[in-house]
Amino acid sequence: MATHNIHVPRVPNPKFRGASQCGVRGDVIVEFDWTVGQVLATLDRLQLAGNTLVILTSDNGGILDSNGPDIEHGGTVESNNGHLFNGILRAPKARFGKAAHAYP
């Protein structure tokens, strides 16, 4: 199952807008978490969880950008509210690509 949740344009479902303290970026992560929860609950309900392997993958980490609706919905490039979007990992997405100029 592929989701669009955390990719640009970031457009959380209205019931998830304002669900986090990290702006639109955080709201779509909350929505993604809810979606995964629904999948796991369905596997349980259908008694398939014991024979199902669920794997979550991502594509190269996060990036702070103004792409998508973040600016339109009151966010900024810094709309993560201090959240370390890549945790302890060393570099954001596109570190050596087109966006490399945006990072120290």
Backbone as JSON, one array per atom type, in Angstrom:
{
  "sequence": "MATHNIHVPRVPNPKFRGASQCGVRGDVIVEFDWTVGQVLATLDRLQLAGNTLVILTSDNGGILDSNGPDIEHGGTVESNNGHLFNGILRAPKARFGKAAHAYP",
  "N": [[0.85, -1.16, 0.0], [0.7, 2.11, -0.92], [1.16, 5.4, 0.26], [0.45, 8.91, 0.16], [0.86, 10.69, 2.08], [3.15, 12.12, 3.41], [4.41, 13.47, 1.41], [5.02, 16.2, -0.87], [2.42, 17.81, -2.71], [1.73, 18.78, 0.61], [-1.12, 17.92, 2.07], [-3.14, 17.59, 4.47], [-5.94, 15.59, 5.48], [-8.95, 17.26, 6.35], [-9.78, 16.52, 9.0], [-7.42, 16.09, 10.29], [-5.99, 18.43, 10.32], [-4.17, 20.71, 12.19], [-3.65, 18.82, 14.09], [-1.17, 18.32, 15.11], [1.78, 19.78, 16.63], [3.46, 20.72, 14.79], [2.86, 22.03, 12.44], [1.66, 21.8, 9.01], [3.28, 19.77, 8.03], [3.68, 18.11, 10.27], [1.01, 17.43, 10.74], [0.32, 15.79, 8.54], [1.9, 13.61, 9.11], [0.73, 12.68, 11.44], [-1.69, 11.91, 10.31], [-0.77, 9.85, 8.62], [0.14, 8.02, 10.55], [-2.3, 7.36, 11.74], [-3.5, 6.08, 9.54], [-1.86, 3.81, 9.2], [-2.45, 2.58, 11.61], [-5.14, 1.93, 11.12], [-4.85, 0.0, 9.12], [-3.46, -2.01, 10.55], [-5.37, -2.6, 12.51], [-7.4, -3.63, 10.91], [-6.16, -5.94, 9.91], [-5.99, -7.34, 12.31], [-8.74, -7.61, 12.91], [-9.59, -9.23, 10.8], [-8.28, -11.49, 11.44], [-5.71, -11.88, 10.42], [-3.32, -10.87, 11.22], [-1.4, -12.42, 12.55], [-0.15, -13.82, 10.55], [1.0, -12.02, 8.87], [3.38, -9.82, 7.59], [4.33, -6.62, 8.21], [5.84, -3.95, 6.71], [7.38, -0.85, 6.92], [8.59, 1.68, 4.9], [10.74, 4.37, 3.79], [11.74, 7.26, 1.88], [14.72, 8.32, 1.85], [14.74, 10.19, 4.01], [13.7, 13.3, 5.67], [12.92, 16.72, 4.71], [13.22, 20.19, 5.15], [11.22, 22.4, 3.72], [9.47, 24.81, 1.68], [7.73, 23.83, -0.05], [4.71, 22.73, -1.61], [1.58, 23.0, 0.21], [2.39, 24.2, 2.57], [3.18, 26.94, 3.14], [0.85, 28.2, 2.28], [-0.97, 27.43, 4.22], [-0.25, 28.75, 6.5], [2.19, 27.88, 7.43], [5.81, 27.77, 7.57], [9.14, 27.54, 6.24], [10.37, 26.74, 8.53], [8.4, 25.36, 9.91], [8.34, 23.13, 11.51], [8.41, 23.4, 14.21], [10.63, 23.09, 15.85], [11.02, 20.35, 15.94], [13.05, 17.54, 15.41], [13.26, 16.45, 12.44], [14.65, 14.41, 11.15], [15.68, 13.0, 13.19], [18.5, 11.6, 14.71], [19.89, 11.29, 12.41], [22.25, 12.25, 9.88], [21.86, 13.99, 7.61], [19.56, 15.8, 5.51], [17.01, 14.95, 3.09], [17.94, 15.07, -0.35], [20.45, 16.14, 0.04], [22.76, 16.08, -1.5], [21.76, 16.69, -3.88], [19.66, 18.69, -6.01], [18.78, 20.46, -4.04], [20.93, 20.92, -2.43], [22.24, 23.32, -2.04], [20.77, 24.61, -0.14], [21.47, 23.9, 2.38], [23.78, 23.94, 5.09]],
  "CA": [[0.0, 0.0, 0.0], [1.47, 3.35, -0.98], [0.42, 6.59, 0.68], [1.02, 10.18, -0.29], [0.77, 11.56, 3.24], [4.22, 13.03, 3.8], [5.03, 14.09, 0.24], [4.4, 17.42, -1.37], [1.97, 18.85, -1.78], [1.25, 18.26, 1.9], [-2.52, 18.33, 2.24], [-3.79, 16.66, 5.39], [-7.39, 15.55, 5.53], [-9.39, 18.28, 7.31], [-9.87, 16.08, 10.39], [-6.07, 16.04, 10.87], [-5.38, 19.77, 10.35], [-4.0, 21.18, 13.55], [-3.52, 17.67, 14.99], [0.18, 18.27, 15.67], [2.37, 21.07, 16.93], [4.51, 20.89, 13.79], [2.31, 22.55, 11.19], [1.12, 20.88, 8.01], [4.19, 18.62, 7.96], [3.34, 17.23, 11.39], [-0.36, 16.95, 10.59], [0.28, 14.66, 7.61], [2.51, 12.47, 9.78], [-0.32, 12.16, 12.31], [-2.62, 11.2, 9.43], [-0.12, 8.61, 8.2], [0.12, 7.13, 11.71], [-3.68, 6.88, 11.85], [-3.73, 5.16, 8.43], [-1.18, 2.55, 9.55], [-3.26, 2.0, 12.67], [-6.32, 1.34, 10.51], [-4.42, -1.23, 8.44], [-3.16, -3.01, 11.57], [-6.65, -2.98, 13.13], [-8.1, -4.48, 9.94], [-5.49, -7.24, 9.93], [-6.44, -8.0, 13.54], [-10.16, -7.95, 12.78], [-9.7, -10.34, 9.84], [-7.44, -12.55, 11.98], [-4.58, -12.07, 9.52], [-2.12, -10.24, 11.78], [-0.41, -13.43, 12.93], [0.51, -14.34, 9.35], [1.27, -10.88, 7.99], [4.55, -9.0, 7.89], [4.11, -5.23, 7.8], [7.12, -3.25, 6.59], [7.26, 0.56, 6.56], [9.82, 2.22, 4.33], [10.71, 5.79, 3.47], [12.67, 7.6, 0.8], [15.85, 9.21, 2.08], [14.62, 11.17, 5.07], [12.89, 14.5, 5.5], [13.5, 17.98, 4.23], [12.46, 21.39, 5.49], [11.04, 23.21, 2.52], [8.19, 25.51, 1.62], [7.02, 23.22, -1.16], [3.36, 22.3, -1.28], [0.69, 23.98, 0.83], [2.84, 24.64, 3.89], [3.08, 28.39, 3.24], [-0.55, 28.56, 2.1], [-1.72, 27.14, 5.43], [0.33, 29.44, 7.63], [3.48, 27.33, 7.82], [7.01, 28.35, 6.98], [10.19, 26.53, 6.12], [10.67, 26.3, 9.89], [7.13, 25.0, 10.54], [8.44, 21.89, 12.28], [8.32, 23.77, 15.63], [11.8, 22.57, 16.56], [11.08, 18.89, 15.86], [14.16, 17.03, 14.61], [12.55, 15.63, 11.47], [15.46, 13.24, 10.8], [16.26, 12.43, 14.4], [19.96, 11.71, 14.81], [20.53, 11.09, 11.11], [23.14, 13.38, 9.62], [21.56, 14.91, 6.52], [18.2, 15.73, 4.98], [16.8, 14.51, 1.71], [18.51, 15.92, -1.4], [21.68, 16.78, 0.54], [23.73, 16.21, -2.59], [21.02, 16.92, -5.12], [19.33, 20.06, -6.38], [18.56, 21.31, -2.87], [22.14, 20.92, -1.6], [22.63, 24.69, -1.73], [19.95, 25.15, 0.95], [21.94, 23.37, 3.64], [25.19, 24.27, 5.37]],
  "C": [[0.9, 1.23, 0.0], [0.58, 4.51, -0.53], [1.13, 7.83, 0.15], [1.27, 11.09, 0.91], [1.91, 12.55, 3.41], [4.91, 13.71, 2.62], [4.31, 15.36, -0.16], [3.49, 17.1, -2.54], [1.4, 18.2, -0.52], [-0.16, 18.79, 2.14], [-3.2, 17.33, 3.18], [-5.31, 16.72, 5.24], [-7.84, 16.57, 6.58], [-9.46, 17.8, 8.76], [-8.5, 15.98, 11.06], [-5.39, 17.41, 10.9], [-5.35, 20.29, 11.77], [-3.81, 20.06, 14.56], [-2.14, 17.59, 15.64], [0.62, 19.68, 16.06], [3.47, 21.41, 15.93], [3.96, 21.32, 12.44], [1.8, 21.46, 10.27], [1.97, 19.61, 7.94], [3.87, 17.62, 9.07], [1.95, 16.64, 11.26], [-0.44, 15.76, 9.63], [0.94, 13.43, 8.21], [1.51, 11.85, 10.75], [-1.34, 11.38, 11.49], [-2.05, 9.86, 8.97], [-0.16, 7.58, 9.33], [-1.28, 6.54, 11.89], [-3.97, 5.83, 10.77], [-3.09, 3.8, 8.71], [-1.96, 1.84, 10.64], [-4.51, 1.32, 12.14], [-5.98, 0.03, 9.8], [-4.17, -2.33, 9.47], [-4.44, -3.5, 12.25], [-7.44, -3.9, 12.2], [-7.48, -5.86, 9.88], [-5.9, -8.03, 11.18], [-7.88, -8.49, 13.4], [-10.38, -9.15, 11.86], [-8.88, -11.56, 10.26], [-6.29, -12.91, 11.04], [-3.26, -11.55, 10.1], [-1.03, -11.24, 12.1], [0.38, -13.99, 11.75], [0.89, -13.24, 8.37], [2.5, -10.12, 8.49], [4.29, -7.61, 7.34], [5.46, -4.54, 7.83], [6.84, -1.8, 6.18], [8.61, 1.02, 6.02], [9.63, 3.7, 4.02], [11.75, 6.05, 2.39], [13.65, 8.69, 1.22], [15.66, 10.31, 3.11], [13.83, 12.41, 4.7], [13.66, 15.69, 4.98], [12.61, 19.12, 4.7], [12.39, 22.25, 4.25], [9.7, 23.92, 2.59], [7.34, 24.96, 0.49], [5.64, 22.77, -0.71], [2.59, 23.38, -0.57], [1.17, 24.53, 2.15], [2.69, 26.14, 4.08], [1.62, 28.83, 3.17], [-1.36, 28.38, 3.38], [-1.04, 27.71, 6.67], [1.66, 28.9, 8.09], [4.62, 28.1, 7.18], [8.0, 27.22, 6.78], [10.52, 25.96, 7.5], [9.43, 25.8, 10.62], [7.18, 23.69, 11.31], [8.45, 22.14, 13.78], [9.45, 23.15, 16.45], [11.95, 21.06, 16.54], [12.24, 18.47, 14.96], [13.62, 16.01, 13.63], [13.34, 14.42, 11.0], [16.11, 12.62, 12.02], [17.76, 12.65, 14.45], [20.67, 11.52, 13.48], [21.22, 12.36, 10.66], [22.68, 14.37, 8.57], [20.12, 14.75, 6.04], [18.18, 15.16, 3.57], [17.43, 15.53, 0.76], [19.77, 16.64, -0.96], [22.68, 17.01, -0.59], [23.06, 16.45, -3.93], [20.77, 18.39, -5.37], [19.23, 20.98, -5.17], [19.8, 21.44, -2.0], [22.54, 22.34, -1.2], [21.89, 25.24, -0.52], [20.45, 24.73, 2.32], [23.41, 23.72, 3.83], [26.12, 23.12, 5.09]]
}
